[in-house]
Amino acid sequence: MEQKTGIGRLIEKIGDFFEGLFNAAAKTYNSQSPQVQDALKDGSRILDIINRNVSEAPDVVIALIQKAFPSMQRETLLEGLKAVSKGLNLTDAILADTLEETVLNLQKYLESLEGTFWAGVSELAAKLLAVFFAPSGTKWVTISSLMEFVYHKLVKK
């Protein structure tokens, strides 16, 4: 039997720690109502579609979102993305009259970001959209604490 070095034991403990966090997040996610689970998945998936297609025309992005969410009304999507824009303080997107203009302004903003700042803003945008979709009274901490889990386990495949 091979004995582990101090570093080997440390790495194993770190792995155990992260596995425990993941299991706790999964348990917390599974304890949420289906509406909260859907809000988390939908917010994350929609922002993922926008981010993956940031240089595409807005109508292409909207078509991809509508294909992924065929029962979502354009007006609901517009209201949700305007809520994201307001949360991010994107005046042009807030003032935009159409879904296409709102998507375009979000795309321009996201495309202008890089690295960890882009990742943080994208995660915040997904959380804001999930809050918009979630039932009234859903706590921000619920959305915030579970978004990373939802993205890595259920969206990013």
Order of alpha helices (4+ residues) and beta strands (2+ residues): alpha-alpha-alpha-alpha-alpha-alpha-alpha-alpha
